[in-house]
Amino acid sequence: MKKRTRARELALQFLYQHDLVSMPVEKADDFLREEEKDVETRRFAKRLLEGTLEHQTELDEVIQSVAQNWNISRMAVIDRNVLRLATHELLHCTDIPPKVAINEAIEIGKRYSTQNSGAFINGILDKIMNRTAGKAKSGAAGEGAED
């Protein structure tokens, strides 16, 4: 398994526990050390985990805005946290190509949730990616118009 895939899975596992049983954020380092020996993998997992938790309110609002007929609180816990993690990557991790973030999320959703989760996750993240790309284009067009 690739290091970044493993890191995403670790971040998801912690987010799941944090969401379901209010696992304290302070336990993240201990959790990662217990679950993974590779320092680089732990570092990336922690980066994703901290960013997702830091921006959770924003991420939930973005997800909710594109999730037609779905309230984020009623989504399966795994699906909700896969979406949060991937949305964080789409919005805040410029070093990660959007398609990579989406493909990883789809595969992790299928592995840890249901087979149908892949299509659900793909649909939500595709809308977020398209909306984000649209804002970037309109922002770039607006900047050019001022010159």
Long-range contacts (C-beta under 8 A, 24 or more apart in sequence): 3-38, 3-40, 3-41, 3-44, 4-41, 4-44, 4-104, 5-104, 5-107, 5-108, 6-36, 6-38, 6-41, 6-45, 7-36, 7-41, 7-42, 7-44, 7-45, 7-48, 8-45, 8-48, 8-85, 8-104, 8-105, 8-108, 9-108, 9-111, 9-112, 10-35, 10-36, 10-41, 10-42, 10-45, 10-49, 11-45, 11-46, 11-48, 11-49, 11-52, 11-85, 12-78, 12-81, 12-82, 12-85, 12-108, 12-112, 14-45, 14-49, 15-49, 15-52, 15-53, 15-81, 15-84, 15-85, 16-77, 16-78, 16-81, 18-53, 19-77, 19-80, 19-81, 20-77, 25-53, 48-85, 48-88, 48-89, 48-93, 51-88, 51-92, 51-93, 52-84, 52-85, 52-88, 55-88, 55-91, 55-92, 56-84, 58-91, 59-83, 59-84, 59-87, 59-88, 59-91, 60-84, 62-87, 62-91, 62-128, 63-87, 63-124, 63-128, 66-124, 66-127, 66-128, 66-131, 67-124, 76-113, 76-114, 76-117, 78-109, 78-112, 78-113, 78-117, 79-109, 79-113, 79-117, 79-120, 79-121, 82-108, 82-109, 82-112, 82-113, 82-117, 82-121, 83-121, 83-124, 83-125, 86-121, 86-125, 87-125, 87-128, 90-125, 90-128, 90-129, 90-132, 91-128, 91-132, 98-129, 98-132, 98-133, 101-125, 102-126, 102-129
